[in-house]
Amino acid sequence: MRAAAKLGRRAAHAHGDDDATVSIHDLSRYAAANPPAATEIIPGGNHVFNAPNPLSTEAELSPQAAALFDFVIEQAGPSFGVLWS
C-alpha cells in the first residue's frame, strides 16, 4: 500500500472477480492509496485472467486476458502502440 501511495502518478489496477489468490477487496485498497487510479474488474477473471501460465506465443487469449489488454491499452493512450511497432 505504501508503494502505491508513493507513486505520485496515475496508476491502473485490474483485477479478476474470480481471483482466489488476491482478494478483490485489495483492488479498492490499492486504488484508495492512489486516488487518481483507474480500476477495472474483469468478470470471471482468475489470478492470471484465465490465461495459460506460462503464456506461450501460440496460446489463444482468454476473453478475460483480452479484456485486460484492452484496459491496459486504453489507459496507456495512443502512444502505447509505439512500443509494439
C-alpha positions in Angstrom: 0.0 0.0 0.0 2.8 2.4 0.8 4.4 1.9 -2.6 1.0 2.7 -4.3 0.6 5.8 -2.2 4.1 7.0 -3.2 3.7 6.6 -7.0 2.9 10.2 -7.5 1.2 9.5 -10.8 -2.0 7.8 -12.1 -1.9 4.1 -11.9 -4.1 1.4 -13.5 -5.3 -1.5 -11.5 -7.1 -4.5 -13.0 -8.5 -7.5 -11.1 -10.4 -10.6 -11.9 -13.5 -11.1 -9.8 -12.8 -14.8 -9.6 -9.2 -14.4 -8.2 -8.7 -16.9 -5.4 -5.1 -15.7 -4.8 -5.7 -12.0 -4.2 -8.9 -10.7 -2.7 -10.9 -8.3 -4.8 -11.0 -6.1 -1.6 -7.3 -5.4 -2.3 -8.2 -3.6 -5.5 -10.2 -1.0 -3.7 -7.3 -0.6 -1.1 -4.7 0.0 -3.8 -7.0 2.4 -5.6 -7.7 4.3 -2.4 -3.9 4.6 -1.8 -3.6 6.3 -5.2 -6.8 8.2 -5.7 -6.3 9.1 -9.4 -6.0 5.3 -10.2 -8.1 3.8 -12.9 -9.6 0.4 -11.9 -11.2 -2.4 -13.9 -12.9 -5.5 -12.6 -12.6 -8.3 -15.2 -15.7 -10.6 -14.9 -14.8 -14.2 -14.5 -11.1 -13.5 -14.3 -8.9 -15.5 -12.1 -5.4 -14.6 -10.9 -3.9 -14.9 -14.4 -7.1 -13.8 -16.2 -7.8 -17.4 -17.3 -4.7 -17.5 -19.5 -2.3 -20.5 -19.6 0.6 -19.9 -17.2 3.2 -19.6 -18.6 1.6 -18.0 -21.7 3.0 -19.3 -24.9 3.2 -17.4 -28.2 0.8 -20.0 -29.7 -1.9 -19.7 -27.0 -5.2 -18.0 -27.7 -6.1 -15.3 -25.2 -9.0 -15.9 -22.9 -11.7 -13.3 -23.1 -10.6 -12.2 -19.6 -6.9 -11.7 -20.8 -8.1 -9.9 -23.9 -10.2 -7.6 -21.6 -7.1 -6.9 -19.5 -5.0 -6.0 -22.6 -7.8 -3.7 -23.8 -7.9 -2.0 -20.5 -4.1 -1.5 -20.4 -4.0 -0.1 -23.9 -6.9 2.2 -23.1 -5.1 3.5 -20.0 -1.8 3.9 -21.8 -3.2 6.0 -24.5 -2.4 6.3 -28.2 1.4 6.3 -27.7 1.2 2.7 -26.4 1.2 1.2 -29.9 4.7 2.7 -30.5 6.1 0.0 -28.2 4.8 -2.7 -30.5 5.7 -1.4 -33.9 
